[in-house]
């Protein structure tokens, strides 16, 4: 019997070779990520959006993979309603390396998310999606799946924003429609990309690349009409080519992000 089965196998391989057939194997994880990327790129139609807020630090050895993942998603989904904001927290600075992009304000924002989402203690790297769901920042499959789901929703609130620079200031005009009571407009001034050579701490010796670095975050409470104006002092290094401005409408009762718009 063994000889018979070997003969059958040999003949089958000859037939395949003569017909020019070939096999290509791929892992299930790679296939899953490709399918999720297609969904994020608009394979399924939807009117939703995804705001990914990354809490990170140059002093955290677990953060570089999350930084790379968010940069990858940002690159793959260019032009789609997927927005990334990277907040560099300051509580890692005490371990030997001060992150020049860090701010106590961003650490406080993460603490507030901890209250909204019932997460304690706070940690890095952490990703918050639309103010409603949190992930470890390197959980690629889970983040991609959740983003795909959010893109299929139908937002109730709409937001428009106009911004002009003048004399070192950003003059912003905004309008939010159907926003819930207790909502605010957050205006983020973002550095699109940067690199840092880390000299001390957990990432000593590494050249770290960052994208969508929030350098300033201003909040304005919405009026009854949902429209308003504000003026923000710009960072000294601001220029139109390497920076951008995003606005968010956020419910202050539960943290949910209701709308997002980019200043053109």
C-alpha positions as CSV (number, residue, x, y, z in Angstrom):
1,X,0.0,0.0,0.0
2,X,2.8,2.4,0.8
3,X,4.3,1.9,-2.6
4,X,1.0,2.4,-4.3
5,X,0.4,5.8,-2.5
6,X,3.9,6.9,-3.3
7,X,3.4,6.1,-7.0
8,X,0.1,8.0,-7.1
9,X,1.8,11.1,-5.4
10,X,4.7,11.0,-7.9
11,X,2.3,10.9,-10.9
12,X,0.2,13.7,-9.5
13,X,3.3,15.9,-9.1
14,X,4.3,15.2,-12.7
15,X,0.9,16.3,-13.9
16,X,1.1,19.5,-12.0
17,X,4.6,20.3,-13.3
18,X,3.6,19.6,-16.9
19,X,0.6,21.9,-16.7
20,X,2.7,24.7,-15.3
21,X,0.7,24.9,-12.1
22,X,2.2,26.7,-9.1
23,X,1.3,27.3,-5.5
24,X,1.5,30.5,-3.4
25,X,1.1,30.4,0.3
26,X,0.2,33.3,2.5
27,X,-0.4,33.6,6.2
28,X,-3.8,34.3,7.7
29,X,-2.5,37.4,9.5
30,X,-1.2,39.0,6.4
31,X,-4.4,38.3,4.5
32,X,-6.5,39.7,7.4
33,X,-4.4,42.9,7.5
34,X,-4.7,43.4,3.8
35,X,-8.5,43.0,3.9
36,X,-8.7,45.5,6.8
37,X,-6.5,48.0,4.9
38,X,-8.8,47.7,1.9
39,X,-11.8,48.4,4.1
40,X,-10.0,51.4,5.6
41,X,-9.2,52.7,2.1
42,X,-12.9,52.7,1.2
43,X,-13.6,49.2,-0.1
44,X,-16.9,49.5,1.7
45,X,-18.8,52.8,1.4
46,X,-19.5,54.8,4.6
47,X,-19.8,58.4,5.8
48,X,-18.0,57.8,9.1
49,X,-14.6,59.0,10.3
50,X,-11.9,57.7,12.6
51,X,-9.9,59.9,14.9
52,X,-6.9,58.0,16.3
53,X,-5.3,59.7,19.3
54,X,-1.9,58.2,20.2
55,X,-0.4,58.8,23.7
56,X,3.3,58.2,23.4
57,X,6.8,59.2,24.6
58,X,10.3,59.1,23.4
59,X,11.3,57.8,26.8
60,X,9.1,54.7,26.5
61,X,10.7,51.6,25.0
62,X,7.3,50.2,24.0
63,X,6.3,53.3,22.1
64,X,8.3,53.1,18.8
65,X,6.3,50.1,17.4
66,X,3.1,52.1,18.0
67,X,4.6,55.2,16.4
68,X,5.5,53.1,13.4
69,X,2.0,51.6,13.2
70,X,0.2,54.9,13.3
71,X,2.6,56.3,10.7
72,X,1.8,53.3,8.5
73,X,-1.9,53.8,8.8
74,X,-1.5,57.5,8.1
75,X,0.5,56.7,4.9
76,X,-1.9,54.1,3.7
77,X,-5.1,56.1,4.3
78,X,-4.0,59.5,2.9
79,X,-7.0,61.4,1.6
80,X,-9.5,59.3,3.6
81,X,-11.5,60.4,6.7
82,X,-8.9,58.9,9.1
83,X,-7.1,61.4,11.3
84,X,-4.1,60.9,13.6
85,X,-3.1,63.0,16.5
86,X,0.1,62.0,18.5
87,X,0.3,63.4,22.0
88,X,3.7,63.1,23.7
89,X,3.1,62.8,27.5
90,X,5.6,64.2,30.0
91,X,5.5,61.5,32.8
92,X,8.3,59.5,31.2
93,X,10.7,62.5,31.2
94,X,11.9,61.7,34.7
95,X,13.7,58.5,33.5
96,X,16.6,60.3,31.9
97,X,15.3,61.6,28.6
98,X,13.1,64.7,28.2
99,X,10.9,64.4,25.1
100,X,10.9,67.8,23.5
101,X,7.4,67.3,22.2
102,X,6.0,66.4,25.6
103,X,3.5,68.4,27.6
104,X,1.8,68.1,30.9
105,X,-1.4,69.2,29.2
106,X,-1.3,66.0,27.0
107,X,-0.7,63.9,30.1
108,X,-3.8,65.5,31.7
109,X,-5.8,64.8,28.6
110,X,-4.9,61.1,28.9
111,X,-5.9,61.1,32.5
112,X,-9.3,62.6,31.5
113,X,-9.7,59.7,29.0
114,X,-8.9,57.3,31.9
115,X,-11.9,58.7,33.8
116,X,-14.2,58.7,30.7
117,X,-13.2,55.1,29.7
118,X,-12.7,53.7,33.2
119,X,-9.0,52.9,32.5
120,X,-6.5,52.9,35.4
121,X,-3.7,53.4,35.5
122,X,-2.9,55.3,32.3
123,X,-0.1,53.9,30.1
124,X,1.8,54.3,26.9
125,X,1.5,53.5,24.1
126,X,-2.3,54.0,24.1
127,X,-4.6,54.7,21.2
128,X,-8.1,56.2,21.7
129,X,-10.5,55.8,18.8
130,X,-13.2,58.5,18.4
131,X,-13.0,59.1,22.1
132,X,-14.9,55.9,22.7
133,X,-12.5,52.9,22.6
134,X,-9.0,52.3,23.8
135,X,-6.2,50.0,22.6
136,X,-2.6,49.2,23.3
137,X,-1.0,51.3,20.6
138,X,0.7,48.3,18.8
139,X,-2.5,46.2,18.5
140,X,-2.6,46.5,14.7
141,X,-5.4,44.0,13.9
142,X,-7.7,45.3,16.6
143,X,-7.2,48.9,15.6
144,X,-7.7,48.3,11.9
145,X,-10.9,46.4,12.6
146,X,-12.3,49.1,14.9
147,X,-11.4,51.8,12.4
148,X,-13.2,49.9,9.6
149,X,-16.4,49.8,11.8
150,X,-16.3,53.5,12.5
151,X,-16.0,54.4,8.9
152,X,-19.4,52.6,8.3
153,X,-21.3,54.8,10.8
154,X,-23.3,57.9,10.0
155,X,-22.3,60.8,12.1
156,X,-25.0,63.2,13.4
157,X,-22.8,66.2,13.9
158,X,-21.1,68.1,11.1
159,X,-18.2,70.5,11.5
160,X,-16.6,73.1,9.2
161,X,-13.5,75.1,9.9
162,X,-11.7,77.9,8.2
163,X,-8.2,79.1,9.3
164,X,-5.8,81.8,8.2
165,X,-2.4,82.8,9.5
166,X,-1.6,86.4,10.2
167,X,1.2,87.9,12.2
168,X,2.1,84.8,14.1
169,X,-1.5,84.0,14.9
170,X,-4.0,81.5,13.6
171,X,-7.5,83.0,13.1
172,X,-10.1,80.3,13.2
173,X,-13.8,80.3,12.2
174,X,-15.9,77.2,12.9
175,X,-19.4,75.9,12.8
176,X,-20.8,72.7,14.4
177,X,-24.3,71.5,13.5
178,X,-26.4,69.2,15.8
179,X,-23.7,69.1,18.5
180,X,-24.9,67.9,22.0
181,X,-25.0,70.2,25.0
182,X,-21.7,70.1,26.9
183,X,-19.6,69.8,23.7
184,X,-16.5,71.8,22.9
185,X,-14.4,72.4,19.9
186,X,-10.7,71.3,20.1
187,X,-8.3,72.9,17.7
188,X,-5.0,71.0,17.3
189,X,-1.9,72.5,15.6
190,X,0.1,69.6,14.3
191,X,3.6,69.1,13.1
192,X,3.3,66.6,10.3
193,X,6.7,64.7,10.8
194,X,9.9,64.9,12.7
195,X,12.9,62.8,13.8
196,X,14.8,62.7,17.1
197,X,18.1,61.0,18.0
198,X,17.5,59.8,21.6
199,X,20.7,60.0,23.7
200,X,19.5,58.7,27.1
201,X,16.8,56.6,28.7
202,X,15.1,53.5,27.5
203,X,15.5,54.4,23.8
204,X,19.1,55.6,24.0
205,X,20.8,55.4,20.7
206,X,17.7,55.2,18.6
207,X,16.6,57.5,15.8
208,X,12.9,57.9,16.3
209,X,10.5,59.0,13.6
210,X,7.2,60.7,14.5
211,X,4.1,61.8,12.5
212,X,1.2,64.1,13.4
213,X,2.7,65.5,16.5
214,X,0.3,67.7,18.4
215,X,2.2,70.9,19.4
216,X,-0.8,72.9,20.7
217,X,-4.3,72.1,21.7
218,X,-6.9,74.8,22.3
219,X,-10.5,74.2,23.5
220,X,-13.5,76.5,22.9
221,X,-16.9,75.8,24.4
222,X,-19.6,75.8,21.7
223,X,-22.2,78.5,21.7
224,X,-25.9,77.7,21.4
225,X,-25.6,78.3,17.6
226,X,-22.6,76.1,17.3
227,X,-20.5,78.7,15.5
228,X,-17.7,81.0,16.7
229,X,-14.3,82.5,16.2
230,X,-11.0,82.2,18.1
231,X,-7.4,83.4,17.7
232,X,-4.5,81.1,18.6
233,X,-0.8,82.0,19.0
234,X,1.2,79.8,16.6
235,X,4.4,78.0,17.5
236,X,7.5,79.9,16.3
237,X,8.5,77.2,13.9
238,X,5.1,76.9,12.3
239,X,5.0,77.0,8.5
240,X,2.1,76.1,6.1
241,X,4.0,73.2,4.4
242,X,5.0,71.1,7.4
243,X,2.1,71.8,9.7
244,X,-1.7,71.4,9.7
245,X,-4.7,72.3,11.7
246,X,-7.5,69.9,12.8
247,X,-10.6,70.6,14.7
248,X,-12.7,68.2,16.8
249,X,-16.1,68.4,18.4
250,X,-16.0,66.4,21.7
251,X,-18.7,65.6,24.2
252,X,-17.3,66.6,27.6
253,X,-19.8,64.3,29.4
254,X,-18.4,61.0,28.0
255,X,-15.4,61.9,25.7
256,X,-17.0,60.9,22.5
257,X,-15.6,62.7,19.4
258,X,-18.7,63.8,17.4
259,X,-17.1,65.4,14.4
260,X,-13.7,66.3,12.8
261,X,-12.5,68.7,10.1
262,X,-9.2,69.7,8.7
263,X,-8.5,73.4,7.9
264,X,-7.8,73.8,4.2
